[in-house]
Amino acid sequence: MTDEQASGASYDGFTAEERDAMKERAKELKATTRRGARKAKADTEPEVLAKMAEMPDEDRVLAERVHALVKEHAPHLTAKLWYGMPAYARDGKVVCFFQSAQKFKSRYATLGFSDQAGLDEDVMWPTAYALTALDPATEKRIAALLARAAG
């Protein structure tokens, strides 16, 4: 008998944090449906800013700065929530997102890019970057990635 069986716990394949993210995504999809087809691509920046305000200080500072960089270097991307994370979309499809370290109890926050970002280089390229702090050089690098990803 395993420890899990002895304790009565069962493993369903997802952590509590992953289940919470899926629940948040379901809420986001329901909210989009309620807005209607014409407003599905509406800017939900207030929701994104509210989610950032809930983050621990270290993550919040990074998220707010990434948000400012997106607004400056990829202003045509629309702020939205994606699995409870601040994300930025083009034509309703997520291009990039910020994942706080707290979200999945990681040791660092992440700036991620979807396949919609088109950051393709040769046969292998990064799609996510660990963030622990932002300095001018890092911000310049992020700005270049955002401009390229936003198309």
C-alpha positions, 0 to 999 in steps of 0.5 A: 500500500502506498502512502497516498493510498494509506492516507486516503488521498488520491492523485488526479493528475493536477495540482491544486494550483493547476485546478485553480488556473483551469477554474479561472480560465472557465470563468474567463470564457464565461465572461467572454460569452456574456460580453457577446460576440461583438465585445469578445475582443474588448479590452479587459485591462481593468480586470488585468490591473485588478489581478496584478493588484492581488499579486505579492509585491515582488510579482506585482512590480514585475507584472506592472512593469511588463504591462507598461512595456507591452503598452509602450512597445506593442500598443495594439495588443489587447490586455486580457486574463488567461488562466488567471494571468495577465496576457496580451492578445492580437485578434483574440489570440494570446501572444504573450503572458506574465505568470507570477512566481506565486501562481504555481509556487515557483521561485521566479516569475515568467514572461511567456510567448505563445506560438502566435508570437512568431519568435521562431528561430531556426529549429529551436527557440525559447518561448518563456523567460524567467524574471527575477528583476528588471533592469534597463538592459532586461527591459530593452531585451523584453521590448525587442521581443514584444515588438517582434512578437506583436508583429 
